[in-house]
Amino acid sequence: MRPIIAFSLLLAWPLAEIAGFVVVGRALGLWWTLGLVIITGLLGAFLMRQQGLHLLKKLSQESQQGQIPASSVVDGAMIVVAGILLLLPGFFTDIVGIALFIPFVRRLLWSAIGKRVVVVGPRGRGGFSRPTGEPREAPDTAGKVVDLDEEEFHRNSGPNPSSPWSRGIDRDP
């Protein structure tokens, strides 16, 4: 997002929320407006908890079946954003938050912005892979493996002064 657009959005959003409070306040009155703000905050907390628990069960089931739960993770992130937006006071944030709780809206939004998202895994760009059950090839460790018997391996009470790994360790005199 370009900085000027982000700055304009950061400036326009609170102004739109204030205008929304004025319009709703004039139409309903002060107490009904405050009641609506409190109710939407409580609704956001309730929906986020309910949807979040459902999503955790779905994530657990998918991972137990060996599937990669990518869509569930995206849904979970959008539900968290929706709950936060409902917790924030304001009518425009409430409208966006309620819309994000609708699965169709989440899929539509993800189809619009999902192409720009790059998932980076432990193996680099797009590095997530599904486990196959086949044993992995052992790395080439010729000359690097030391096989010790039980009696050959023992721990000393302190560092070995002749070991190159103990350099730089302060020793007690």
C-alpha distance (Angstrom), angle and dihedral (degrees) to the residues before:
residue distance angle dihedral
M1 . . .
R2 3.76 . .
P3 3.81 115.9 .
I4 3.81 94.8 -121.5
I5 3.81 91.3 52.9
A6 3.80 91.8 47.4
F7 3.80 91.1 48.3
S8 3.81 91.7 48.5
L9 3.79 91.0 49.2
L10 3.81 92.2 48.7
L11 3.80 89.2 51.7
A12 3.82 97.8 41.7
W13 3.83 98.2 46.0
P14 3.83 97.5 65.3
L15 3.79 90.8 41.8
A16 3.81 89.6 53.3
E17 3.82 90.0 48.7
I18 3.80 91.4 51.5
A19 3.80 90.6 48.2
G20 3.81 88.8 49.6
F21 3.81 90.7 52.8
V22 3.81 90.8 50.3
V23 3.81 93.9 48.8
V24 3.82 94.8 45.1
G25 3.81 91.2 41.9
R26 3.79 91.6 54.7
A27 3.80 92.3 47.0
L28 3.82 99.3 43.8
G29 3.77 106.5 16.7
L30 3.79 132.4 -115.9
W31 3.82 100.3 -71.1
W32 3.80 96.0 46.3
T33 3.80 90.0 48.2
L34 3.81 92.0 51.0
G35 3.81 89.7 45.3
L36 3.80 90.9 53.4
V37 3.80 91.2 50.6
I38 3.81 91.6 50.5
I39 3.81 93.1 44.8
T40 3.81 93.1 50.8
G41 3.81 89.9 49.4
L42 3.80 91.1 52.5
L43 3.81 90.6 43.7
G44 3.80 89.7 52.6
A45 3.79 92.5 51.8
F46 3.82 91.5 47.4
L47 3.81 95.2 46.6
M48 3.79 93.0 45.0
R49 3.81 90.4 52.5
Q50 3.81 94.4 45.4
Q51 3.79 96.1 44.0
G52 3.80 91.7 41.0
L53 3.80 93.0 55.3
H54 3.80 90.7 47.5
L55 3.80 89.6 49.7
L56 3.81 93.0 49.4
K57 3.81 89.5 54.5
K58 3.80 90.3 49.4
L59 3.82 91.8 48.7
S60 3.79 90.5 50.0
Q61 3.80 93.0 49.7
E62 3.80 93.2 48.2
S63 3.79 93.7 48.2
Q64 3.82 91.6 47.9
Q65 3.80 88.9 53.6
G66 3.81 89.9 52.5
Q67 3.79 94.9 -111.2
I68 3.77 124.1 137.1
P69 3.83 104.7 -116.4
A70 3.81 96.4 -146.4
S71 3.81 97.7 139.7
S72 3.81 91.0 45.9
V73 3.78 91.2 53.0
V74 3.81 91.1 50.4
D75 3.81 90.6 47.5
G76 3.78 89.5 49.3
A77 3.78 92.9 51.7
M78 3.80 91.5 49.3
I79 3.81 91.6 48.0
V80 3.79 90.3 52.8
V81 3.81 90.3 50.2
A82 3.81 89.8 47.3
G83 3.80 91.7 51.5
I84 3.79 92.3 48.4
L85 3.80 90.8 49.6
L86 3.80 90.4 51.6
L87 3.80 91.1 49.0
L88 3.81 91.1 54.1
P89 3.79 114.0 85.2
G90 3.78 113.0 -110.6
F91 3.76 140.2 83.6
F92 3.81 99.0 -122.0
T93 3.80 91.5 51.9
D94 3.80 87.8 48.6
I95 3.81 92.1 52.8
V96 3.80 92.0 49.8
G97 3.83 91.0 43.8
I98 3.80 94.0 51.0
A99 3.80 90.2 46.6
L100 3.83 90.7 53.7
F101 3.80 90.5 56.1
I102 3.82 89.0 63.5
P103 3.84 109.1 90.4
F104 3.82 93.2 -145.0
V105 3.81 91.2 56.1
R106 3.81 91.3 48.1
R107 3.83 91.2 51.7
L108 3.80 91.1 46.8
L109 3.80 92.2 49.3
W110 3.81 92.1 46.5
S111 3.80 91.4 50.0
A112 3.81 88.1 53.8
I113 3.81 98.7 46.6
G114 3.81 102.3 21.6
K115 3.79 93.4 85.3
R116 3.80 90.0 63.9
V117 3.81 95.2 51.4
V118 3.80 118.1 94.7
V119 3.79 117.8 -163.2
V120 3.77 113.0 -147.3
G121 3.76 115.6 -163.0
P122 3.77 135.2 -177.4
R123 3.81 91.5 -76.7
G124 3.80 96.7 52.0
R125 3.76 129.9 -100.8
G126 3.79 109.3 16.0
G127 3.78 89.3 -11.0
F128 3.78 100.4 152.9
S129 3.76 111.6 118.3
R130 3.74 132.9 178.0
P131 3.81 116.6 -114.9
T132 3.80 109.6 -110.8
G133 3.78 103.3 -164.2
E134 3.80 91.7 -123.1
P135 3.78 113.6 119.8
R136 3.75 113.5 -103.4
E137 3.73 119.3 -117.2
A138 3.78 112.0 -97.3
P139 3.79 113.6 -114.4
D140 3.78 117.9 -110.7
T141 3.81 102.6 -94.7
A142 3.78 101.1 158.0
G143 3.79 108.3 158.0
K144 3.82 93.4 6.1
V145 3.80 100.8 85.2
V146 3.78 121.0 90.9
D147 3.78 114.2 -164.9
L148 3.80 112.2 -156.8
D149 3.77 129.6 -176.4
E150 3.77 120.0 -135.9
E151 3.80 94.3 -100.6
E152 3.80 92.1 47.2
F153 3.80 92.7 57.9
H154 3.79 119.8 68.2
R155 3.76 135.5 141.3
N156 3.75 122.1 -118.3
S157 3.74 121.5 -138.7
G158 3.80 90.4 -119.9
P159 3.80 140.8 15.8
N160 3.77 119.8 -66.9
P161 3.82 106.9 -114.2
S162 3.81 91.6 -150.2
S163 3.81 93.1 54.8
P164 3.80 116.1 103.3
W165 3.81 87.9 -141.1
S166 3.80 92.6 63.4
R167 3.82 95.1 60.8
G168 3.74 112.6 118.9
I169 3.80 94.0 22.9
D170 3.77 113.0 126.0
R171 3.78 108.6 -119.2
D172 3.76 125.5 -154.3
P173 3.85 110.8 -117.0
